[in-house]
Amino acid sequence: MSLGTRNFLYLCLFKILSIYLTILGFNSAIPTINSSPTAQLLEMEDRCFLIDCGEGTQVQLRKAKARFSRINHVFISHLHGDHCFGLPGLISSFRLLGRETPLHLYAPKGIKKMLETIFETAEMQHGFEIEYHELESRKSEKIYEDKKVEVFTIPLDHRIYCNGYLFREKPKNRHLNMEEISKYSEIEICDYQNLKAGNDFILKDGYILKNEILTTDPTPSVSYAFCSDTRFKEDIIPIIKNADVLYHESTFLQDLEETAIRTGHSTAFEAALIAQKAEVGKLILGHFSNRYSDLTLFTDEARQIFPNTFLPETLERIEIPAADFRLMAF
């Protein structure tokens, strides 16, 4: 088999999956004309994770042209309305669209009582199974895992029980060195998966071809850390260390630090300090108090500590990791 044919067949087998974060909403408690409460859609390894679900989230999903049927896992940080009041409407829409696939809901303890009370009062049958994963641990724990992705809680410090979430790809397969592989006719396409998994290849004469000769290093795994409402909390740094992208709330500027502490929130300065100490790739700020009309004040403050800081934009779709953040057309 020629090298060209081998490369063609390999490319047919090799699927590149990008990771995208869509900002559905980033406002604090009160929606505005131009921004909605917190909600994000993370597309990772062909999975769609919905993170928080403030009111109006399903409308934002429509605007983002997201397929509702692909959302099978929802992660709620805490039970304040601007982070979860969009759930009843979204679940109702799922039912009206004929959903049959179970919905996995990861949220603080009490979410089942909240939703089931609404369903009972409204005499609403959701028509599909909701699997509640109620959280109450004050320590970081793995709450989701499949062959390619794992999710950990990030315990936060808000006025009520609250978690952030770390989404992390598992280590990826090695890449095939097709130029080297083509030198050995004994290596067939059926052997490629074993090579990508890191195994050596044994020739018929017993000679062992080391894997590092036949493959190259894998693409680095990607991680995304979502830190919702919280006071400044340095003990989350080991959990989010080296995350490619960190979203961290920054409700106030540093001159209102005391207000931030009293209300269970962070300042832009504090969010940047967390990003700096955790050595993350990029920082996205969010959850701004409605008292501020000029949001560039937040990046001005944060970039003094962590230059790679950005403001979110509604329906912004961010590739992770990327050299910069650019709004992609819908």
C-alpha positions as CSV (number, residue, x, y, z in Angstrom):
1,M,0.0,0.0,0.0
2,S,1.4,3.4,-1.0
3,L,2.1,6.1,1.6
4,G,-0.5,8.4,-0.2
5,T,-3.2,5.7,0.2
6,R,-2.3,5.1,3.8
7,N,-2.5,8.8,4.6
8,F,-5.8,9.1,2.8
9,L,-7.3,6.2,4.8
10,Y,-5.9,7.5,8.0
11,L,-7.4,11.0,7.4
12,C,-10.7,9.3,6.8
13,L,-10.5,7.7,10.2
14,F,-9.2,10.8,12.0
15,K,-11.9,13.2,13.2
16,I,-10.9,16.5,14.5
17,L,-13.4,17.8,17.1
18,S,-13.1,21.4,18.2
19,I,-14.2,22.6,21.6
20,Y,-16.5,25.6,21.7
21,L,-18.0,27.7,24.5
22,T,-21.1,29.8,23.6
23,I,-22.0,32.6,26.0
24,L,-25.8,32.6,26.2
25,G,-26.0,35.0,29.1
26,F,-23.6,36.7,31.5
27,N,-25.6,39.3,33.4
28,S,-26.2,39.3,37.1
29,A,-29.6,39.0,38.7
30,I,-31.6,41.4,36.5
31,P,-31.7,40.9,32.7
32,T,-31.1,43.8,30.5
33,I,-32.0,44.6,26.9
34,N,-28.6,43.5,25.7
35,S,-27.7,40.7,28.2
36,S,-29.4,37.7,29.8
37,P,-28.7,35.9,33.1
38,T,-25.9,33.3,33.3
39,A,-26.0,30.4,30.9
40,Q,-23.4,28.8,28.7
41,L,-23.2,26.0,26.2
42,L,-20.0,23.9,26.1
43,E,-19.4,21.7,23.1
44,M,-16.7,19.2,24.1
45,E,-15.8,16.0,22.3
46,D,-19.1,15.9,20.5
47,R,-21.1,16.4,23.7
48,C,-23.2,19.4,24.6
49,F,-23.1,20.6,28.2
50,L,-25.5,23.3,29.4
51,I,-23.9,25.3,32.3
52,D,-26.5,27.3,34.4
53,C,-29.9,28.1,33.0
54,G,-31.1,31.6,33.9
55,E,-34.5,32.8,32.7
56,G,-34.7,33.1,28.9
57,T,-32.0,30.5,28.3
58,Q,-34.1,28.5,25.8
59,V,-34.5,31.7,23.7
60,Q,-30.8,32.2,23.7
61,L,-30.3,28.6,22.6
62,R,-32.6,29.2,19.7
63,K,-30.7,32.3,18.7
64,A,-27.5,30.3,18.9
65,K,-29.0,27.7,16.6
66,A,-28.3,25.0,19.2
67,R,-30.0,21.6,18.8
68,F,-32.0,21.0,21.9
69,S,-31.8,17.2,21.3
70,R,-28.0,17.3,21.9
71,I,-28.3,18.7,25.4
72,N,-28.3,15.7,27.7
73,H,-26.4,17.1,30.7
74,V,-27.2,20.3,32.6
75,F,-24.9,21.7,35.3
76,I,-26.4,24.2,37.8
77,S,-24.1,26.2,40.1
78,H,-26.7,27.2,42.7
79,L,-30.4,27.7,43.2
80,H,-30.6,31.5,42.9
81,G,-33.1,32.4,40.2
82,D,-30.7,34.0,37.7
83,H,-28.9,30.7,37.4
84,C,-31.8,28.2,37.3
85,F,-35.2,29.8,36.6
86,G,-34.9,28.9,33.0
87,L,-35.1,25.2,33.7
88,P,-38.9,24.7,33.9
89,G,-39.4,26.4,30.6
90,L,-36.6,24.5,28.9
91,I,-37.8,21.2,30.2
92,S,-41.3,22.1,29.0
93,S,-39.9,22.8,25.5
94,F,-38.1,19.5,25.6
95,R,-41.4,17.7,26.2
96,L,-43.2,19.6,23.5
97,L,-40.5,18.7,21.0
98,G,-41.1,15.0,21.8
99,R,-37.9,14.3,23.8
100,E,-37.5,10.7,24.9
101,T,-33.8,10.7,25.9
102,P,-33.1,11.0,29.7
103,L,-31.9,14.4,30.9
104,H,-29.1,14.4,33.5
105,L,-29.3,17.3,35.9
106,Y,-26.4,18.1,38.2
107,A,-27.3,20.7,40.8
108,P,-27.3,21.4,44.6
109,K,-29.6,19.4,46.8
110,G,-33.1,20.9,46.5
111,I,-33.3,21.1,42.7
112,K,-35.6,18.0,42.5
113,K,-38.0,19.4,45.1
114,M,-38.0,22.8,43.3
115,L,-38.8,21.4,39.9
116,E,-41.2,18.7,40.9
117,T,-43.2,21.2,42.9
118,I,-43.5,23.3,39.7
119,F,-44.5,20.3,37.6
120,E,-47.1,19.2,40.2
121,T,-48.6,22.6,40.6
122,A,-48.8,23.2,36.8
123,E,-50.0,19.6,36.3
124,M,-47.1,19.2,33.8
125,Q,-45.8,15.9,32.7
126,H,-42.3,16.2,31.3
127,G,-42.7,12.9,29.3
128,F,-39.0,11.8,29.7
129,E,-36.8,10.8,32.6
130,I,-35.0,13.4,34.6
131,E,-32.0,11.9,36.4
132,Y,-31.2,14.2,39.4
133,H,-27.7,14.2,40.6
134,E,-28.0,16.4,43.7
135,L,-24.8,17.8,45.2
136,E,-24.0,18.7,48.7
137,S,-20.3,18.0,49.2
138,R,-18.0,20.9,50.3
139,K,-15.0,19.2,48.6
140,S,-14.2,18.9,45.0
141,E,-15.5,15.6,43.5
142,K,-15.8,14.0,40.1
143,I,-19.5,14.0,39.1
144,Y,-19.3,13.0,35.5
145,E,-17.1,10.7,33.4
146,D,-17.2,9.0,30.0
147,K,-14.5,7.7,27.7
148,K,-13.3,11.2,26.7
149,V,-14.5,13.8,29.3
150,E,-14.6,14.2,33.1
151,V,-16.2,16.9,35.2
152,F,-15.3,18.0,38.7
153,T,-17.0,20.3,41.1
154,I,-15.3,23.5,42.2
155,P,-16.6,24.3,45.7
156,L,-17.3,28.1,45.9
157,D,-18.2,30.5,48.7
158,H,-21.5,32.3,48.0
159,R,-24.5,33.1,50.2
160,I,-25.9,29.6,49.6
161,Y,-24.3,26.3,48.6
162,C,-22.7,26.8,45.2
163,N,-20.3,25.0,42.9
164,G,-18.3,25.8,39.9
165,Y,-17.4,23.1,37.4
166,L,-14.2,22.0,35.7
167,F,-14.6,20.3,32.4
168,R,-11.5,18.3,31.3
169,E,-10.7,16.1,28.4
170,K,-9.0,12.9,29.2
171,P,-5.5,12.3,27.7
172,K,-5.8,11.8,24.0
173,N,-4.4,9.2,21.7
174,R,-1.0,9.6,20.1
175,H,-0.7,10.6,16.5
176,L,0.5,8.2,13.8
177,N,3.8,8.9,12.1
178,M,2.8,7.7,8.7
179,E,6.1,8.4,7.1
180,E,7.8,5.9,9.5
181,I,4.8,3.4,9.5
182,S,5.0,3.2,5.7
183,K,8.5,1.6,5.9
184,Y,6.9,-1.6,7.4
185,S,4.5,-3.5,5.3
186,E,3.5,-5.7,8.2
187,I,1.7,-2.7,9.9
188,E,-1.9,-2.6,8.6
189,I,-4.7,-0.2,9.2
190,C,-6.2,-2.6,11.8
191,D,-3.0,-2.0,13.9
192,Y,-3.4,1.8,14.0
193,Q,-5.6,1.9,17.1
194,N,-3.1,0.0,19.2
195,L,-0.3,2.3,18.0
196,K,-2.4,5.4,18.9
197,A,-3.0,3.9,22.3
198,G,0.8,3.8,22.9
199,N,1.6,0.2,22.2
200,D,4.8,-1.1,20.5
201,F,4.6,-3.2,17.3
202,I,6.2,-6.6,17.1
203,L,7.5,-7.6,13.7
204,K,7.2,-11.3,12.6
205,D,10.9,-11.8,13.3
206,G,10.4,-10.7,16.9
207,Y,11.9,-7.3,16.5
208,I,10.1,-4.7,18.6
209,L,9.3,-1.3,17.0
210,K,9.1,1.2,19.8
211,N,5.9,3.3,19.8
212,E,7.7,6.6,20.0
213,I,9.2,5.8,16.6
214,L,5.8,5.1,15.0
215,T,3.9,7.9,16.7
216,T,4.2,11.5,17.8
217,D,2.9,13.1,21.0
218,P,-0.9,13.5,21.4
219,T,-2.7,16.8,21.1
220,P,-2.8,18.3,24.6
221,S,-6.1,17.9,26.4
222,V,-8.2,20.9,27.0
223,S,-9.9,22.1,30.2
224,Y,-12.5,24.8,30.9
225,A,-13.2,26.1,34.4
226,F,-16.6,27.8,35.2
227,C,-16.6,29.7,38.5
228,S,-20.0,31.2,39.2
229,D,-21.0,33.4,42.2
230,T,-18.3,33.3,44.8
231,R,-16.3,35.4,47.2
232,F,-12.5,35.4,46.6
233,K,-11.5,31.8,47.3
234,E,-7.8,30.9,46.8
235,D,-8.3,27.2,47.7
236,I,-9.9,26.6,44.3
237,I,-6.5,27.4,42.6
238,P,-5.2,23.7,42.7
239,I,-8.4,22.5,41.2
240,I,-8.4,24.9,38.2
241,K,-4.6,25.0,37.8
242,N,-3.5,25.5,34.1
243,A,-7.1,25.5,32.8
244,D,-7.1,26.7,29.2
245,V,-9.9,29.1,29.9
246,L,-11.4,30.3,33.1
247,Y,-14.8,32.0,33.5
248,H,-14.9,33.8,36.8
249,E,-17.6,36.1,38.1
250,S,-16.6,39.7,38.8
251,T,-19.8,41.4,40.0
252,F,-18.0,44.5,41.3
253,L,-14.9,46.6,40.9
254,Q,-12.2,46.6,43.7
255,D,-13.5,49.9,45.3
256,L,-16.6,47.9,46.3
257,E,-14.6,45.0,47.8
258,E,-16.6,45.2,51.1
259,T,-19.9,45.0,49.2
260,A,-18.5,41.9,47.3
261,I,-17.7,40.2,50.5
262,R,-21.0,41.0,52.1
263,T,-23.0,39.8,49.1
264,G,-20.9,36.7,48.3
265,H,-19.2,37.9,45.2
266,S,-15.8,38.8,43.7
267,T,-14.2,41.9,42.1
268,A,-12.5,42.0,38.7
269,F,-9.2,42.4,40.6
270,E,-9.8,39.2,42.6
271,A,-10.9,37.2,39.5
272,A,-7.6,38.3,37.8
273,L,-5.6,37.3,40.9
274,I,-7.2,33.8,40.8
275,A,-6.4,33.5,37.1
276,Q,-2.8,34.6,37.6
277,K,-2.1,32.3,40.5
278,A,-3.8,29.3,38.7
279,E,-1.7,30.1,35.6
280,V,-4.8,29.7,33.3
281,G,-4.6,30.5,29.6
282,K,-7.3,33.1,29.4
283,L,-9.8,34.7,31.7
284,I,-13.4,35.7,30.9
285,L,-15.2,38.0,33.3
286,G,-18.9,38.0,33.9
287,H,-21.9,38.5,36.2
288,F,-21.5,42.3,36.3
289,S,-23.6,44.4,38.6
290,N,-26.2,46.5,36.8
291,R,-24.8,49.6,38.4
292,Y,-22.0,49.6,35.8
293,S,-22.7,50.9,32.3
294,D,-19.1,50.8,31.1
295,L,-17.9,47.2,31.3
296,T,-14.4,48.1,30.0
297,L,-13.7,49.2,33.5
298,F,-13.6,45.5,34.5
299,T,-11.0,44.6,31.9
300,D,-9.0,47.7,32.8
301,E,-8.8,46.6,36.4
302,A,-8.2,42.9,35.7
303,R,-5.6,43.3,33.0
304,Q,-3.3,45.1,35.5
305,I,-2.9,41.7,37.2
306,F,-3.8,39.3,34.3
307,P,-3.4,40.8,30.8
308,N,-5.1,38.0,29.0
309,T,-8.6,39.0,30.3
310,F,-11.7,39.4,28.1
311,L,-15.3,40.6,28.4
312,P,-18.0,38.2,27.2
313,E,-20.4,39.0,24.4
314,T,-23.9,37.6,24.1
315,L,-23.9,34.6,21.7
316,E,-20.1,34.8,21.4
317,R,-18.8,31.4,20.4
318,I,-15.3,30.8,21.6
319,E,-12.9,28.1,20.4
320,I,-10.9,26.5,23.2
321,P,-8.0,26.9,23.1
322,A,-7.5,29.7,20.7
323,A,-4.9,32.4,20.0
324,D,-7.6,35.0,20.7
325,F,-11.4,35.3,21.2
326,R,-13.4,36.2,18.1
327,L,-17.1,36.4,17.6
328,M,-18.1,33.8,15.1
329,A,-21.1,34.5,12.8
330,F,-24.3,32.5,13.3
